[in-house]
Amino acid sequence: MRYLIRILRTLQAACVLAIIATAAAHAAAQADIAAPERLDAEGFKEVLVQVGDVYISGQPTPVGLERLQALGVTTVVNLRTVSEMDSREIVPFDEAEVLASLGMNYVHIPAGGPATPYAPEMVERFATALAEADGKVLLHCTVAWRASHLWTAYLTRYQGVALADAVAHSRQINLGELPLEGFLGERLLIQTAQ
């Protein structure tokens, strides 16, 4: 019986240590992610937010791109679809051309719509672009909604941030309400399925 009690106490101590280690790792991951800082959105549609070396925004204008170049942005990741970018009524300039003239890298990851539904590979491409950037990075879409969602997935998959914490973080950018929250009239607690 004493042997069994000793084993149970050892298991209990091991579980407590595992919980402490997990909490410490979670806290360390959270500490590495800067809080979103809203900036003057002049030159951007609706929003411009800085999170460490990453800027997240709505559609930039050429002036907005020049502004970020002066702040050290070297790579722009665009989540708008091909049809959005090809329409001069929607985007009145060629973003890739403007970025080339500024000497900035352009990464186009079309996201959304039937031709390019959201997929884990998009998050992987963003993580690769971020890792390969030799300066700060701009992640954008139309109004930073898709960009906020991709940023949430990146924080969860590549930075080890708990999904609920990543969602709370991205709500400070432009994550918006999930449509179901609007229908229900309340915020939902988000967690991953096991």
C-alpha positions as CSV (number, residue, x, y, z in Angstrom):
1,M,0.0,0.0,0.0
2,R,2.8,2.4,0.9
3,Y,4.4,1.7,-2.4
4,L,1.2,2.6,-4.2
5,I,0.9,5.8,-2.3
6,R,4.5,6.7,-3.2
7,I,3.8,6.1,-6.8
8,L,0.6,8.3,-6.7
9,R,2.5,11.1,-5.0
10,T,5.3,10.9,-7.6
11,L,2.7,11.0,-10.4
12,Q,1.0,13.9,-8.7
13,A,4.3,15.8,-8.4
14,A,5.0,15.1,-12.1
15,C,1.6,16.4,-13.1
16,V,2.1,19.6,-11.1
17,L,5.5,20.1,-12.7
18,A,4.1,19.5,-16.1
19,I,1.3,22.1,-15.5
20,I,3.8,24.6,-14.3
21,A,6.1,24.1,-17.3
22,T,3.1,24.4,-19.7
23,A,2.0,27.6,-18.0
24,A,5.5,29.0,-18.1
25,A,5.9,28.2,-21.8
26,H,2.5,29.8,-22.5
27,A,3.5,32.9,-20.6
28,A,6.8,33.1,-22.4
29,A,5.0,32.8,-25.8
30,Q,2.6,35.6,-24.8
31,A,5.4,37.8,-23.6
32,D,7.1,37.6,-27.1
33,I,4.0,39.0,-28.9
34,A,3.8,42.8,-28.7
35,A,0.4,44.4,-28.1
36,P,-1.2,45.8,-31.2
37,E,-0.6,49.5,-31.5
38,R,-3.1,51.5,-33.6
39,L,-1.4,54.1,-35.8
40,D,-2.7,57.0,-37.9
41,A,-4.3,55.2,-40.9
42,E,-3.6,57.9,-43.4
43,G,-2.7,56.1,-46.6
44,F,-4.5,53.0,-45.6
45,K,-8.1,51.9,-45.8
46,E,-9.6,51.9,-42.3
47,V,-6.8,50.6,-40.2
48,L,-3.0,50.5,-39.6
49,V,-1.7,48.6,-36.6
50,Q,1.8,47.7,-35.6
51,V,2.7,44.5,-33.7
52,G,6.4,44.5,-33.2
53,D,8.0,44.3,-36.7
54,V,4.7,43.5,-38.4
55,Y,2.2,46.1,-39.6
56,I,-1.4,44.9,-40.4
57,S,-3.6,47.1,-42.4
58,G,-6.4,47.6,-44.9
59,Q,-5.5,48.4,-48.5
60,P,-2.5,50.7,-48.7
61,T,-2.2,53.6,-51.2
62,P,1.1,54.2,-52.9
63,V,1.7,57.0,-50.3
64,G,1.0,54.5,-47.5
65,L,3.5,52.1,-49.0
66,E,6.1,54.9,-49.2
67,R,5.4,55.8,-45.6
68,L,6.0,52.2,-44.4
69,Q,9.1,51.9,-46.5
70,A,10.5,54.9,-44.6
71,L,9.7,53.0,-41.4
72,G,11.7,49.9,-42.5
73,V,9.1,47.7,-44.1
74,T,10.8,45.6,-46.8
75,T,8.1,43.0,-47.5
76,V,4.4,43.4,-48.3
77,V,2.1,40.4,-48.0
78,N,-1.2,41.0,-49.8
79,L,-4.2,38.7,-49.1
80,R,-6.5,40.3,-51.6
81,T,-7.8,38.0,-54.4
82,V,-6.6,38.2,-58.0
83,S,-9.9,39.6,-59.2
84,E,-9.7,42.3,-56.5
85,M,-6.1,43.3,-57.5
86,D,-6.9,43.1,-61.2
87,S,-9.8,45.6,-61.0
88,R,-8.6,49.2,-61.2
89,E,-12.1,50.2,-59.9
90,I,-11.3,48.3,-56.6
91,V,-7.5,49.0,-56.4
92,P,-6.7,52.0,-58.7
93,F,-2.9,51.1,-59.1
94,D,-0.7,48.1,-59.7
95,E,0.6,47.3,-56.2
96,A,3.3,44.9,-57.4
97,E,4.6,47.6,-59.8
98,V,4.6,50.3,-57.1
99,L,6.4,47.9,-54.7
100,A,9.0,47.0,-57.3
101,S,9.7,50.7,-57.9
102,L,10.2,51.1,-54.1
103,G,12.6,48.1,-54.0
104,M,10.2,46.2,-51.7
105,N,9.4,42.5,-51.8
106,Y,5.9,41.5,-52.8
107,V,4.2,38.3,-51.6
108,H,0.7,37.7,-52.9
109,I,-1.3,35.1,-51.1
110,P,-4.9,35.4,-52.5
111,A,-7.2,34.5,-49.7
112,G,-11.0,34.2,-49.7
113,G,-13.7,33.5,-52.2
114,P,-14.5,30.3,-54.1
115,A,-11.3,30.3,-56.1
116,T,-9.0,30.7,-53.0
117,P,-10.7,29.4,-49.9
118,Y,-8.9,29.8,-46.6
119,A,-6.3,27.0,-46.1
120,P,-3.4,26.1,-43.7
121,E,-1.0,26.5,-46.6
122,M,-1.7,30.3,-46.6
123,V,-0.6,30.6,-43.0
124,E,2.5,28.6,-43.9
125,R,3.3,30.9,-46.9
126,F,2.9,33.9,-44.6
127,A,5.2,32.3,-41.9
128,T,7.8,31.7,-44.6
129,A,7.6,35.3,-45.9
130,L,7.9,36.6,-42.4
131,A,11.0,34.4,-41.7
132,E,12.6,35.3,-45.0
133,A,12.0,39.1,-44.6
134,D,15.1,41.3,-44.2
135,G,13.1,44.0,-42.5
136,K,9.6,44.8,-41.2
137,V,6.6,43.3,-42.9
138,L,3.2,44.6,-43.9
139,L,0.3,42.2,-44.0
140,H,-2.9,43.6,-45.6
141,C,-6.2,42.9,-47.3
142,T,-9.1,45.3,-47.9
143,V,-9.8,46.4,-44.3
144,A,-7.5,44.2,-42.3
145,W,-10.2,41.6,-41.6
146,R,-8.7,38.7,-43.5
147,A,-5.3,39.9,-42.4
148,S,-6.4,39.8,-38.7
149,H,-7.8,36.2,-39.2
150,L,-4.5,35.0,-40.9
151,W,-2.5,36.7,-38.1
152,T,-4.6,34.9,-35.5
153,A,-3.9,31.5,-37.2
154,Y,-0.2,32.4,-37.4
155,L,0.0,33.3,-33.7
156,T,-1.6,30.0,-32.9
157,R,0.3,27.7,-35.3
158,Y,3.7,29.3,-35.3
159,Q,4.0,31.3,-32.1
160,G,2.3,28.8,-29.7
161,V,-0.3,31.4,-28.5
162,A,-3.5,29.8,-27.2
163,L,-6.3,30.3,-29.7
164,A,-8.5,32.2,-27.3
165,D,-5.6,34.5,-26.5
166,A,-4.7,34.9,-30.2
167,V,-8.4,35.9,-30.9
168,A,-8.4,38.4,-28.1
169,H,-5.1,39.9,-29.5
170,S,-6.5,40.1,-33.0
171,R,-9.7,41.7,-31.9
172,Q,-7.5,44.7,-31.1
173,I,-6.6,44.9,-34.8
174,N,-9.7,44.3,-36.9
175,L,-10.8,40.7,-36.4
176,G,-14.4,41.9,-36.0
177,E,-17.2,39.7,-34.8
178,L,-17.6,36.3,-36.0
179,P,-21.0,36.2,-37.9
180,L,-22.4,33.7,-35.4
181,E,-21.6,36.2,-32.6
182,G,-23.7,38.8,-34.4
183,F,-26.6,36.4,-34.8
184,L,-26.4,35.4,-31.1
185,G,-25.7,38.9,-29.8
186,E,-22.8,37.7,-27.6
187,R,-19.1,36.9,-27.8
188,L,-18.1,33.3,-28.1
189,L,-15.3,31.5,-26.2
190,I,-13.2,30.0,-29.0
191,Q,-11.2,26.8,-28.4
192,T,-9.8,24.1,-30.7
193,A,-11.3,20.7,-31.0
194,Q,-9.2,18.0,-29.6
